[in-house]
Amino acid sequence: MLDKASQVRINPADETFSHDGVIVRFLLTGDQSNGSIAAFEVTVPGSKRLLAPAHSHDRYEETIYGVEGTLTWTVDGHPHDVGPGQALCIPRGAVHRFDNNGEKAAKVLCVVSPAAIGPEYFRETFALLNAALAGPPDRAKMKEIMLRHGLTPAAPPPQA
């Protein structure tokens, strides 16, 4: 049996996913934190509106910490600009999404507690996005992946 010190590593889940300039780098999974947290970085190019739908999750909180640039997180219809050194906690059940409305790339650290989501979600989602080539992803398949990993897609906003 390994001692605890030999199990401690920097970025034990180091796995990266990318699509159209958006990069998710998983750093820590629930398996590596006794289920307490998962942590990953998200980098978004300037002026990038994301294809993923707004969603909520009932099994965990998500805390966002700004590292570079500014991402606009819309939480329950209210925009919040998160820049370097700022943190935003998205409570369970809150409908949210994010976009980079600025010209510069932005990077945030996302911490999920408890660790109810892992790299499997991003692996499947990015595979679906990359398979769609230049068009939009299969919405039904995206919804199925989200639901299976504990994310609830929000209803689309009403058309004016």
DSSP file with accessible surface (Angstrom, degrees, kcal/mol):
  #  RESIDUE AA STRUCTURE BP1 BP2  ACC     N-H-->O    O-->H-N    N-H-->O    O-->H-N    TCO  KAPPA ALPHA  PHI   PSI    X-CA   Y-CA   Z-CA
    1    1 A M              0   0  232      0, 0.0     2,-0.2     0, 0.0     0, 0.0   0.000 360.0 360.0 360.0 136.6    0.0    0.0    0.0
    2    2 A L        -     0   0  118      1,-0.1     2,-0.1     2,-0.1     5,-0.0  -0.499 360.0-120.4 -76.8 143.7    1.3    3.5   -0.9
    3    3 A D    >>  -     0   0  101     -2,-0.2     4,-0.6     1,-0.1     3,-0.6  -0.422  28.5-107.3 -77.6 162.6    1.8    6.0    1.8
    4    4 A K  H >> S+     0   0  173      1,-0.2     3,-1.2     2,-0.2     4,-0.6   0.870 116.2  59.4 -60.0 -37.8   -0.2    9.3    1.6
    5    5 A A  H >4 S+     0   0   76      1,-0.3     3,-0.9     2,-0.2    -1,-0.2   0.885 101.7  54.0 -62.3 -34.8    2.9   11.4    0.7
    6    6 A S  H <4 S+     0   0   60     -3,-0.6    -1,-0.3     1,-0.2    -2,-0.2   0.669 104.5  56.6 -74.9 -12.9    3.5    9.3   -2.4
    7    7 A Q  H << S+     0   0  112     -3,-1.2     2,-0.5    -4,-0.6    -1,-0.2   0.565  83.6  98.9 -91.1 -10.1   -0.1    9.9   -3.6
    8    8 A V    <<  +     0   0  116     -3,-0.9     2,-0.3    -4,-0.6    24,-0.0  -0.680  50.0 160.5 -84.4 123.9    0.3   13.7   -3.5
    9    9 A R        -     0   0  152     -2,-0.5     2,-0.3     0, 0.0    -2,-0.0  -0.987  43.6-107.2-141.8 153.4    0.9   15.2   -7.0
   10   10 A I  S    S-     0   0  149     -2,-0.3     4,-0.2     1,-0.3    18,-0.0  -0.630 101.3  -9.2 -76.8 133.0    0.7   18.5   -8.7
   11   11 A N  S >  S-     0   0   55     -2,-0.3     3,-1.8     1,-0.1    -1,-0.3   0.907  75.5-177.5  45.0  58.6   -2.3   18.6  -11.2
   12   12 A P  T 3  S+     0   0   28      0, 0.0    16,-0.2     0, 0.0    -1,-0.1   0.751  78.0  48.0 -62.4 -20.1   -3.0   14.8  -10.9
   13   13 A A  T 3  S+     0   0   13     14,-2.1     2,-0.4     2,-0.1    15,-0.2   0.119  74.9 166.4-104.5  22.6   -5.8   15.0  -13.5
   14   14 A D    <   +     0   0   92     -3,-1.8     2,-0.3    13,-0.3    13,-0.2  -0.129  17.9 139.9 -51.0  96.6   -3.9   17.0  -16.1
   15   15 A E  E     -A   26   0A  63     11,-1.4    11,-3.1    -2,-0.4     2,-0.4  -0.993  34.6-154.0-143.0 135.0   -6.1   16.5  -19.2
   16   16 A T  E     -A   25   0A  78     -2,-0.3     2,-0.3     9,-0.2     9,-0.2  -0.917   8.8-173.9-119.8 139.5   -6.9   19.2  -21.8
   17   17 A F  E     -A   24   0A  18      7,-3.0     7,-2.9    -2,-0.4     2,-0.3  -0.963  11.0-179.6-125.7 143.7   -9.9   19.5  -24.1
   18   18 A S  E     +A   23   0A  66     -2,-0.3     2,-0.3     5,-0.2     5,-0.2  -0.997  14.8 168.6-148.2 151.3  -10.3   22.1  -26.8
   19   19 A H  E >  S-A   22   0A  30      3,-2.0     3,-2.5    -2,-0.3    -2,-0.0  -0.862  75.0 -16.2-158.2 125.0  -12.8   23.3  -29.5
   20   20 A D  T 3  S-     0   0  102      1,-0.3     3,-0.1    -2,-0.3    -2,-0.0   0.842 129.4 -46.2  51.8  40.0  -12.7   26.4  -31.6
   21   21 A G  T 3  S+     0   0   42      1,-0.3     2,-0.4    23,-0.1    -1,-0.3   0.247 110.4 119.9  90.4 -15.3  -10.2   28.2  -29.3
   22   22 A V  E <   -A   19   0A  16     -3,-2.5    -3,-2.0    22,-0.2     2,-0.4  -0.731  44.4-167.8 -85.1 130.2  -11.9   27.3  -26.1
   23   23 A I  E     -AB  18  43A  67     20,-2.4    20,-2.9    -2,-0.4     2,-0.5  -0.976  13.1-170.6-124.5 129.8   -9.7   25.2  -23.8
   24   24 A V  E     -AB  17  42A   5     -7,-2.9    -7,-3.0    -2,-0.4     2,-0.6  -0.988   5.5-170.5-116.7 122.9  -10.6   23.3  -20.7
   25   25 A R  E     -AB  16  41A  63     16,-2.4    16,-2.6    -2,-0.5     2,-0.3  -0.947  13.4-147.5-116.4 109.0   -7.7   21.9  -18.6
   26   26 A F  E     +AB  15  40A   0    -11,-3.1   -11,-1.4    -2,-0.6    14,-0.3  -0.598  22.6 171.0 -77.7 133.6   -8.8   19.6  -15.9
   27   27 A L  E     +     0   0A  19     12,-2.8   -14,-2.1     1,-0.3     2,-0.3   0.748  61.1  13.9-110.6 -38.8   -6.5   19.7  -12.8
   28   28 A L  E     - B   0  39A  39     11,-1.9    11,-2.3   -15,-0.2    -1,-0.3  -0.992  61.5-160.7-149.1 132.7   -8.2   17.7  -10.0
   29   29 A T    >   -     0   0   14     -2,-0.3     3,-0.9     9,-0.2     4,-0.5  -0.655  36.7-105.9-109.5 170.2  -11.0   15.2   -9.9
   30   30 A G  G > >S+     0   0   13      1,-0.3     5,-3.1    -2,-0.2     3,-1.0   0.831 119.0  61.8 -61.3 -33.8  -13.2   13.9   -7.2
   31   31 A D  G 3 5S+     0   0  150      1,-0.2     3,-0.3     3,-0.2    -1,-0.3   0.808 107.6  44.6 -62.1 -27.9  -11.3   10.6   -7.3
   32   32 A Q  G < 5S+     0   0   78     -3,-0.9    -1,-0.2     1,-0.2    -2,-0.2   0.461 118.0  42.6 -96.2  -2.3   -8.2   12.6   -6.3
   33   33 A S  T X 5S-     0   0   17     -3,-1.0     3,-2.0    -4,-0.5    -1,-0.2   0.064 113.3-104.0-129.1  22.5   -9.9   14.7   -3.6
   34   34 A N  T 3 5S-     0   0  166     -3,-0.3    -3,-0.2     1,-0.3    -4,-0.1   0.840  78.6 -61.6  54.6  32.7  -12.0   12.1   -1.8
   35   35 A G  T 3 <S+     0   0   33     -5,-3.1    80,-1.8     2,-0.2    -1,-0.3   0.476 113.6 114.6  79.9   2.5  -15.0   13.6   -3.6
   36   36 A S  S <  S-     0   0   62     -3,-2.0     2,-0.3    -6,-0.3    -2,-0.1   0.924  79.0  -4.5 -76.9 -44.1  -14.6   17.0   -2.1
   37   37 A I        -     0   0   51     -8,-0.2     2,-0.4    77,-0.2    -2,-0.2  -0.982  46.1-155.7-146.1 159.5  -13.7   19.2   -5.1
   38   38 A A  E     - C   0 112A   0     74,-1.8    74,-2.9    -2,-0.3     2,-0.4  -0.970  20.9-165.8-126.6 145.8  -13.0   19.1   -8.8
   39   39 A A  E     +BC  28 111A  10    -11,-2.3   -12,-2.8    -2,-0.4   -11,-1.9  -0.998  13.9 159.5-138.2 137.4  -10.9   21.9  -10.4
   40   40 A F  E     -BC  26 110A   5     70,-2.3    70,-3.5    -2,-0.4     2,-0.3  -0.989  30.6-127.0-152.7 152.6  -10.3   23.0  -14.0
   41   41 A E  E     -BC  25 109A  39    -16,-2.6   -16,-2.4    -2,-0.3     2,-0.4  -0.793  17.7-160.4 -96.6 146.6   -9.2   26.0  -16.0
   42   42 A V  E     -BC  24 108A   6     66,-2.4    66,-2.3    -2,-0.3     2,-0.4  -0.997   3.9-169.1-127.4 126.2  -11.3   27.4  -18.8
   43   43 A T  E     -BC  23 107A  31    -20,-2.9   -20,-2.4    -2,-0.4    64,-0.2  -0.962   5.6-173.3-114.9 130.2   -9.7   29.7  -21.5
   44   44 A V  E     - C   0 106A   0     62,-2.9    62,-2.5    -2,-0.4   -22,-0.2  -0.989  22.4-123.7-127.5 126.5  -11.9   31.5  -23.9
   45   45 A P    >   -     0   0   38      0, 0.0     3,-0.8     0, 0.0    55,-0.2  -0.198  45.7 -80.0 -61.8 160.7  -10.7   33.6  -26.9
   46   46 A G  T 3  S+     0   0   24     57,-0.4    57,-0.3     1,-0.2    59,-0.1  -0.227 112.5  13.4 -60.7 147.6  -11.8   37.2  -27.1
   47   47 A S  T 3  S+     0   0   88     55,-3.2     2,-0.6    57,-0.2    -1,-0.2   0.828  90.7 150.7  56.0  40.6  -15.2   38.0  -28.5
   48   48 A K  E <   -G  100   0B  40     52,-0.8    52,-2.6    -3,-0.8     2,-0.5  -0.899  32.3-166.4-112.2 117.8  -16.4   34.4  -28.1
   49   49 A R  E     -G   99   0B 166     -2,-0.6    50,-0.1    50,-0.2     2,-0.1  -0.885  29.1-125.8 -96.0 128.9  -20.0   33.4  -27.5
   50   50 A L        -     0   0   25     48,-0.6    -6,-0.0    -2,-0.5    -2,-0.0  -0.452   4.7-142.5 -82.1 149.1  -20.1   29.8  -26.4
   51   51 A L  S    S+     0   0   91     -2,-0.1    -1,-0.1     2,-0.1    -2,-0.0   0.732  71.6 102.2 -77.5 -25.9  -22.3   27.2  -28.1
   52   52 A A  S    S-     0   0   35      1,-0.1    -2,-0.1    90,-0.0     3,-0.1  -0.344  75.9-118.2 -63.7 139.2  -23.2   25.4  -24.8
   53   53 A P        -     0   0   40      0, 0.0    -1,-0.1     0, 0.0    43,-0.1  -0.347  32.6 -90.2 -75.1 158.6  -26.7   26.2  -23.6
   54   54 A A        +     0   0   25    100,-0.1   100,-2.9    43,-0.1     2,-0.3  -0.331  60.1 168.6 -58.9 148.9  -27.4   27.8  -20.3
   55   55 A H  E     -HI  96 153B  26     41,-2.3    41,-2.8    98,-0.3     2,-0.3  -0.946  27.6-143.1-155.1 173.0  -27.8   25.2  -17.6
   56   56 A S  E     - I   0 152B  15     96,-1.8    96,-3.2    -2,-0.3     2,-0.3  -0.877   8.2-151.0-135.1 168.3  -28.1   24.6  -13.9
   57   57 A H  E     - I   0 151B   1     -2,-0.3    36,-2.4    34,-0.3    37,-0.3  -0.981   7.1-168.2-144.6 135.0  -26.9   21.8  -11.6
   58   58 A D  S    S+     0   0  103     92,-0.5    34,-0.1    -2,-0.3    93,-0.1   0.532  81.1  61.2 -98.1  -8.4  -28.5   20.7   -8.4
   59   59 A R  S    S+     0   0  135     91,-0.4     2,-0.3     1,-0.1    -1,-0.1   0.502 107.7  18.8-100.8  -5.6  -25.7   18.5   -7.0
   60   60 A Y        -     0   0    4     -3,-0.1     2,-0.3    55,-0.1    33,-0.2  -0.998  63.6-119.7-160.3 157.7  -22.9   21.1   -6.5
   61   61 A E  E     -D  113   0A  57     52,-2.6    52,-2.2    -2,-0.3     2,-0.5  -0.729  25.8-148.2 -91.9 153.0  -21.8   24.7   -6.3
   62   62 A E  E     -DE 112  90A  17     28,-2.0    28,-3.4    -2,-0.3     2,-0.5  -0.988   8.4-163.7-126.3 121.9  -19.4   26.1   -8.9
   63   63 A T  E     -DE 111  89A  53     48,-3.1    48,-2.7    -2,-0.5     2,-0.4  -0.918   5.4-157.7-108.4 130.3  -17.0   28.8   -7.8
   64   64 A I  E     -DE 110  88A   0     24,-3.2    24,-2.4    -2,-0.5     2,-0.5  -0.911   6.1-169.8-109.3 131.6  -15.3   30.8  -10.6
   65   65 A Y  E     -DE 109  87A 111     44,-2.7    44,-2.8    -2,-0.4     2,-0.3  -0.984  22.0-129.5-123.8 120.9  -12.0   32.7  -10.0
   66   66 A G  E     +Df 108  84A   1     20,-2.9    19,-2.4    17,-0.5    42,-0.2  -0.520  33.2 164.7 -71.4 132.2  -10.8   35.1  -12.6
   67   67 A V  E     +     0   0A  57     40,-2.8     2,-0.3     1,-0.4    41,-0.2   0.754  66.4   1.3-111.2 -50.2   -7.2   34.6  -13.7
   68   68 A E  E    S-D  107   0A 101     39,-2.0    39,-2.5    16,-0.1    -1,-0.4  -0.991 112.0  -8.6-140.9 149.3   -6.8   36.6  -17.0
   69   69 A G  S    S-     0   0   26     -2,-0.3     2,-0.4    37,-0.3    37,-0.2  -0.108  87.6 -72.8  61.2-163.8   -9.2   38.8  -19.0
   70   70 A T        -     0   0   60     34,-0.3    32,-0.5    13,-0.2     2,-0.4  -0.995  35.3-166.3-136.9 129.5  -12.9   39.1  -18.1
   71   71 A L  E     -J   82   0B   0     11,-2.0    11,-3.0    -2,-0.4     2,-0.7  -0.925  19.5-135.9-109.7 140.9  -15.7   36.6  -18.7
   72   72 A T  E     -JK  81  99B  14     27,-3.0    27,-1.9    -2,-0.4     2,-0.6  -0.875  19.4-165.5 -98.0 114.8  -19.3   37.6  -18.4
   73   73 A W  E     -JK  80  98B   2      7,-3.0     7,-2.0    -2,-0.7     2,-0.7  -0.893   6.6-154.7 -99.4 122.6  -21.3   35.0  -16.4
   74   74 A T  E     -JK  79  97B  43     23,-2.6    23,-1.3    -2,-0.6     2,-0.5  -0.900  15.8-176.7 -99.5 115.4  -25.1   35.4  -16.6
   75   75 A V  E >   -JK  78  96B  16      3,-2.5     3,-2.0    -2,-0.7    21,-0.2  -0.971  69.9 -20.2-119.6 117.9  -26.6   33.9  -13.5
   76   76 A D  T 3  S-     0   0   94     19,-3.7    -1,-0.2    -2,-0.5    20,-0.1   0.884 130.2 -49.9  49.3  42.3  -30.4   33.7  -13.3
   77   77 A G  T 3  S+     0   0   62     18,-0.3    -1,-0.3     1,-0.2    19,-0.1   0.397 116.7 110.8  84.7  -1.7  -30.6   36.5  -15.9
   78   78 A H  E <   -J   75   0B 125     -3,-2.0    -3,-2.5     2,-0.0    -1,-0.2  -0.912  62.6-133.7-111.5 124.0  -28.1   38.8  -14.2
   79   79 A P  E     -J   74   0B  89      0, 0.0     2,-0.4     0, 0.0    -5,-0.2  -0.487  20.3-174.2 -77.6 142.7  -24.7   39.5  -15.8
   80   80 A H  E     -J   73   0B  78     -7,-2.0    -7,-3.0    -2,-0.2     2,-0.6  -0.967  16.0-146.2-136.3 117.8  -21.5   39.4  -13.7
   81   81 A D  E     -J   72   0B 104     -2,-0.4     2,-0.6    -9,-0.2    -9,-0.2  -0.755  15.4-163.4 -85.1 121.4  -18.1   40.3  -15.1
   82   82 A V  E     +J   71   0B   6    -11,-3.0   -11,-2.0    -2,-0.6     3,-0.1  -0.930  16.5 169.1-111.3 114.2  -15.4   38.2  -13.5
   83   83 A G    >   -     0   0    5     -2,-0.6     3,-2.2   -13,-0.2   -17,-0.5  -0.505  46.4 -44.3-112.3-175.6  -11.9   39.5  -13.9
   84   84 A P  B 3  S+f   66   0A  80      0, 0.0   -17,-0.2     0, 0.0    -1,-0.2  -0.199 126.5  11.8 -54.9 132.0   -8.5   38.7  -12.4
   85   85 A G  T 3  S+     0   0   51    -19,-2.4     2,-0.3     1,-0.3   -18,-0.1   0.464 102.4 115.6  80.8   3.1   -8.6   38.2   -8.7
   86   86 A Q    <   -     0   0  100     -3,-2.2   -20,-2.9   -20,-0.1     2,-0.4  -0.794  47.5-157.6-107.6 149.3  -12.4   38.1   -8.5
   87   87 A A  E     -E   65   0A  71     -2,-0.3     2,-0.4   -22,-0.2   -22,-0.2  -0.951   7.3-171.2-127.0 145.2  -14.6   35.2   -7.4
   88   88 A L  E     -E   64   0A  31    -24,-2.4   -24,-3.2    -2,-0.4     2,-0.6  -0.995  10.7-153.3-135.2 124.5  -18.2   34.3   -8.2
   89   89 A C  E     -E   63   0A  73     -2,-0.4   -26,-0.2   -26,-0.2    -2,-0.0  -0.899   6.3-157.0-100.7 123.0  -20.0   31.4   -6.5
   90   90 A I  E     -E   62   0A   0    -28,-3.4   -28,-2.0    -2,-0.6     3,-0.1  -0.887  19.6-140.0 -99.2 112.1  -22.9   29.9   -8.6
   91   91 A P    >   -     0   0   68      0, 0.0     3,-1.9     0, 0.0   -34,-0.3  -0.263  31.1 -80.2 -72.1 160.5  -25.3   28.2   -6.2
   92   92 A R  T 3  S+     0   0  114      1,-0.2   -34,-0.2   -34,-0.1   -31,-0.1  -0.281 116.7  19.9 -54.4 137.8  -27.0   24.9   -6.8
   93   93 A G  T 3  S+     0   0   35    -36,-2.4     2,-0.4     1,-0.3    -1,-0.2   0.294  87.6 132.5  85.4 -10.6  -30.0   25.4   -9.1
   94   94 A A    <   -     0   0    3     -3,-1.9     2,-0.4   -37,-0.3   -37,-0.3  -0.609  56.9-129.2 -78.1 130.3  -29.0   28.7  -10.6
   95   95 A V        +     0   0   51     -2,-0.4   -19,-3.7   -39,-0.1   -18,-0.3  -0.660  43.8 161.6 -78.8 129.0  -29.3   28.9  -14.4
   96   96 A H  E     +HK  55  75B   2    -41,-2.8   -41,-2.3    -2,-0.4     2,-0.3  -0.964  23.1 165.7-149.3 162.0  -26.0   30.2  -15.8
   97   97 A R  E     - K   0  74B  35    -23,-1.3   -23,-2.6    -2,-0.3     2,-0.3  -0.926  20.3-141.5-160.5 172.6  -23.8   30.5  -18.9
   98   98 A F  E     + K   0  73B  36     -2,-0.3   -48,-0.6   -25,-0.2     2,-0.3  -0.989  13.8 179.3-146.8 155.2  -20.7   32.6  -19.8
   99   99 A D  E     -GK  49  72B   6    -27,-1.9   -27,-3.0    -2,-0.3     2,-0.8  -0.971  32.3-120.4-146.0 157.5  -19.3   34.4  -22.8
  100  100 A N  E     +G   48   0B   2    -52,-2.6   -52,-0.8    -2,-0.3   -29,-0.1  -0.885  32.0 171.2-102.3 103.1  -16.2   36.5  -23.5
  101  101 A N        +     0   0  111     -2,-0.8    -1,-0.1   -31,-0.2     2,-0.1   0.494  53.8  85.5 -88.8  -5.0  -17.5   39.9  -24.5
  102  102 A G  S    S-     0   0   33    -32,-0.5   -55,-3.2     2,-0.2   -54,-0.2  -0.369  84.0-119.7 -91.0 174.3  -14.0   41.5  -24.5
  103  103 A E  S    S+     0   0  179    -57,-0.3   -57,-0.4    -2,-0.1     2,-0.3   0.712  90.1  72.0 -86.0 -22.5  -11.4   41.5  -27.2
  104  104 A K  S    S-     0   0  172    -59,-0.1   -34,-0.3     1,-0.1   -57,-0.2  -0.656  91.9 -98.1 -96.5 153.3   -8.7   39.7  -25.1
  105  105 A A        -     0   0   48     -2,-0.3     2,-0.4   -59,-0.1    -1,-0.1  -0.264  39.7-151.2 -61.1 151.3   -8.6   36.0  -24.2
  106  106 A A  E     -C   44   0A   0    -62,-2.5   -62,-2.9   -37,-0.2     2,-0.4  -0.957  10.4-165.9-129.1 147.8   -9.9   35.2  -20.7
  107  107 A K  E     +CD  43  68A  46    -39,-2.5   -40,-2.8    -2,-0.4   -39,-2.0  -1.000   8.5 178.0-134.6 136.2   -9.0   32.4  -18.3
  108  108 A V  E     -CD  42  66A   2    -66,-2.3   -66,-2.4    -2,-0.4     2,-0.5  -0.935  26.1-130.8-131.1 157.0  -10.8   31.3  -15.1
  109  109 A L  E     -CD  41  65A  49    -44,-2.8   -44,-2.7    -2,-0.3     2,-0.5  -0.940  23.8-158.6-103.4 128.1  -10.4   28.6  -12.5
  110  110 A C  E     -CD  40  64A   1    -70,-3.5   -70,-2.3    -2,-0.5     2,-0.5  -0.942   6.8-170.2-110.3 129.5  -13.6   26.7  -11.8
  111  111 A V  E     -CD  39  63A  41    -48,-2.7   -48,-3.1    -2,-0.5     2,-0.5  -0.986   4.9-161.6-121.6 124.7  -13.9   24.7   -8.6
  112  112 A V  E     -CD  38  62A   1    -74,-2.9   -74,-1.8    -2,-0.5   -50,-0.2  -0.912  14.0-137.6-110.0 128.8  -16.9   22.4   -8.2
  113  113 A S  E    S+ D   0  61A  55    -52,-2.2   -52,-2.6    -2,-0.5     2,-0.2  -0.987  87.2  20.2-140.0 126.8  -17.9   21.3   -4.7
  114  114 A P  S    S-     0   0   52      0, 0.0     2,-2.4     0, 0.0   -78,-0.2   0.710 101.2-113.8 -67.0 172.4  -18.6   18.5   -4.1
  115  115 A A        +     0   0   22    -80,-1.8   -85,-0.2     1,-0.2   -78,-0.1  -0.391  60.9 146.1 -78.0  70.3  -16.9   17.0   -7.1
  116  116 A A        +     0   0   23     -2,-2.4     2,-0.3   -80,-0.1    -1,-0.2   0.427  61.4  51.1 -89.0   0.6  -20.0   15.7   -8.9
  117  117 A I        +     0   0   10     -3,-0.1   -87,-0.2    -5,-0.1    -5,-0.1  -0.983  65.1 171.8-136.9 148.0  -18.6   16.4  -12.4
  118  118 A G    >>  -     0   0    8     -2,-0.3     3,-1.2   -89,-0.1     4,-0.9  -0.737  52.4 -69.0-141.2-168.5  -15.3   15.3  -13.9
  119  119 A P  H 3> S+     0   0    7      0, 0.0     4,-3.1     0, 0.0     5,-0.2   0.738 115.2  75.9 -64.0 -20.8  -13.3   15.2  -17.1
  120  120 A E  H 3> S+     0   0   85      1,-0.2     4,-2.3     2,-0.2     5,-0.2   0.905  93.9  51.6 -56.8 -42.0  -15.7   12.5  -18.6
  121  121 A Y  H <> S+     0   0   16     -3,-1.2     4,-2.7     1,-0.2    -1,-0.2   0.947 113.5  42.9 -59.8 -48.0  -18.3   15.3  -19.2
  122  122 A F  H  X S+     0   0   21     -4,-0.9     4,-2.8     2,-0.2     5,-0.3   0.881 110.5  56.4 -68.8 -36.8  -15.8   17.5  -21.0
  123  123 A R  H  X S+     0   0  105     -4,-3.1     4,-1.7     1,-0.2    -1,-0.2   0.949 114.0  39.6 -58.5 -47.9  -14.4   14.5  -23.0
  124  124 A E  H  X S+     0   0   58     -4,-2.3     4,-2.1    -5,-0.2    -2,-0.2   0.918 117.1  48.8 -68.8 -44.0  -17.8   13.7  -24.3
  125  125 A T  H  X S+     0   0    6     -4,-2.7     4,-2.7    -5,-0.2    -2,-0.2   0.937 112.9  46.0 -64.4 -46.7  -18.9   17.3  -24.9
  126  126 A F  H  X S+     0   0   17     -4,-2.8     4,-2.8     1,-0.2     5,-0.2   0.866 110.1  54.7 -68.3 -32.3  -15.8   18.3  -26.7
  127  127 A A  H  X S+     0   0   60     -4,-1.7     4,-1.9    -5,-0.3    -1,-0.2   0.926 110.6  46.5 -63.1 -42.3  -15.9   15.1  -28.9
  128  128 A L  H  X S+     0   0   29     -4,-2.1     4,-1.1     2,-0.2    -2,-0.2   0.936 114.0  47.5 -64.7 -45.3  -19.5   16.1  -29.9
  129  129 A L  H >< S+     0   0   18     -4,-2.7     3,-0.5     1,-0.2     4,-0.2   0.925 113.2  47.7 -62.2 -44.4  -18.5   19.7  -30.6
  130  130 A N  H >< S+     0   0   78     -4,-2.8     3,-1.1     1,-0.2    -1,-0.2   0.837 108.1  55.7 -69.1 -29.6  -15.4   18.6  -32.6
  131  131 A A  H 3< S+     0   0   77     -4,-1.9    -1,-0.2     1,-0.2    -2,-0.2   0.758  96.5  65.9 -71.7 -22.8  -17.5   16.1  -34.6
  132  132 A A  T X< S-     0   0   28     -4,-1.1     3,-1.9    -3,-0.5    -1,-0.2   0.553  85.8-165.3 -76.8  -5.8  -19.9   18.9  -35.6
  133  133 A L  T <   -     0   0  147     -3,-1.1    -1,-0.2     1,-0.3    -2,-0.0  -0.350  67.1 -15.8  54.7-122.9  -17.1   20.6  -37.7
  134  134 A A  T 3  S+     0   0  110     -3,-0.1    -1,-0.3    -2,-0.1    -2,-0.1   0.609 123.7  78.7 -89.9  -9.9  -18.3   24.1  -38.5
  135  135 A G  S <  S-     0   0   35     -3,-1.9    -3,-0.1     1,-0.2     0, 0.0  -0.305  93.2 -77.4 -92.6 178.3  -22.0   23.6  -37.7
  136  136 A P        -     0   0   95      0, 0.0    -1,-0.2     0, 0.0     3,-0.1  -0.380  54.5-102.8 -71.7 153.2  -23.8   23.6  -34.4
  137  137 A P        -     0   0   17      0, 0.0     2,-0.6     0, 0.0    -8,-0.1  -0.292  46.1 -82.9 -71.5 162.1  -23.7   20.4  -32.3
  138  138 A D     >  -     0   0   95    -10,-0.2     4,-2.6     1,-0.2     5,-0.2  -0.536  42.4-155.9 -63.9 109.6  -26.5   17.9  -32.2
  139  139 A R  H  > S+     0   0  191     -2,-0.6     4,-2.6     1,-0.2     5,-0.2   0.870  89.1  52.1 -63.0 -39.2  -28.7   19.5  -29.6
  140  140 A A  H  > S+     0   0   73      2,-0.2     4,-2.2     1,-0.2    -1,-0.2   0.922 112.5  45.4 -64.6 -42.3  -30.4   16.3  -28.5
  141  141 A K  H  > S+     0   0   87      2,-0.2     4,-2.5     1,-0.2    -2,-0.2   0.909 111.8  52.4 -67.2 -40.2  -27.1   14.5  -28.0
  142  142 A M  H  X S+     0   0    6     -4,-2.6     4,-2.6     1,-0.2    -2,-0.2   0.938 110.4  48.3 -59.9 -45.3  -25.7   17.6  -26.1
  143  143 A K  H  X S+     0   0  118     -4,-2.6     4,-2.8     1,-0.2     5,-0.2   0.921 110.3  51.6 -61.6 -42.3  -28.8   17.5  -23.8
  144  144 A E  H  X S+     0   0   75     -4,-2.2     4,-2.2     1,-0.2    -1,-0.2   0.925 111.2  47.0 -62.9 -43.6  -28.4   13.8  -23.2
  145  145 A I  H  X S+     0   0    3     -4,-2.5     4,-1.4     2,-0.2    -1,-0.2   0.937 113.2  49.3 -63.0 -45.9  -24.7   14.2  -22.2
  146  146 A M  H ><>S+     0   0    1     -4,-2.6     5,-2.9     1,-0.2     3,-0.5   0.945 112.1  47.0 -59.6 -49.4  -25.5   17.2  -19.9
  147  147 A L  H ><5S+     0   0   87     -4,-2.8     3,-1.6     1,-0.2    -1,-0.2   0.903 109.0  54.7 -61.9 -40.3  -28.4   15.3  -18.2
  148  148 A R  H 3<5S+     0   0  113     -4,-2.2    -1,-0.2     1,-0.3    -2,-0.2   0.808 110.8  46.6 -64.6 -26.6  -26.2   12.2  -17.7
  149  149 A H  T <<5S-     0   0   29     -4,-1.4    -1,-0.3    -3,-0.5    -2,-0.2   0.203 125.6 -96.4-103.8  15.7  -23.5   14.3  -16.0
  150  150 A G  T < 5S+     0   0   15     -3,-1.6   -92,-0.5     1,-0.3     2,-0.4   0.611  83.3 125.5  86.7  13.7  -25.9   16.2  -13.7
  151  151 A L  E   < -I   57   0B   4     -5,-2.9    -1,-0.3    -6,-0.2   -94,-0.2  -0.884  46.7-151.4-104.5 137.7  -26.4   19.4  -15.7
  152  152 A T  E     -I   56   0B  61    -96,-3.2   -96,-1.8    -2,-0.4     2,-0.1  -0.929  16.1-133.6-109.9 111.2  -29.9   20.5  -16.6
  153  153 A P  E     -I   55   0B  30      0, 0.0   -98,-0.3     0, 0.0     2,-0.2  -0.386  23.9-124.0 -61.9 138.4  -30.2   22.5  -19.8
  154  154 A A        -     0   0   31   -100,-2.9  -100,-0.1   -58,-0.1     0, 0.0  -0.501  29.5 -97.7 -79.2 153.1  -32.3   25.7  -19.4
  155  155 A A        -     0   0   87     -2,-0.2    -1,-0.1     1,-0.1  -101,-0.1  -0.418  50.2 -97.3 -64.2 143.7  -35.3   26.2  -21.6
  156  156 A P        -     0   0  110      0, 0.0    -1,-0.1     0, 0.0     3,-0.1  -0.319  47.4 -96.3 -61.6 149.3  -34.4   28.6  -24.5
  157  157 A P        -     0   0  105      0, 0.0     2,-0.0     0, 0.0    -3,-0.0  -0.323  49.5 -92.1 -64.3 149.9  -35.4   32.2  -23.9
  158  158 A P        -     0   0  128      0, 0.0     2,-0.3     0, 0.0    -3,-0.0  -0.343  42.0-114.8 -63.6 142.3  -38.7   33.2  -25.4
  159  159 A Q              0   0  187     -3,-0.1     0, 0.0     1,-0.1     0, 0.0  -0.612 360.0 360.0 -78.6 137.8  -38.5   34.7  -28.9
  160  160 A A              0   0  152     -2,-0.3    -1,-0.1     0, 0.0     0, 0.0  -0.385 360.0 360.0 -82.0 360.0  -39.5   38.3  -29.2
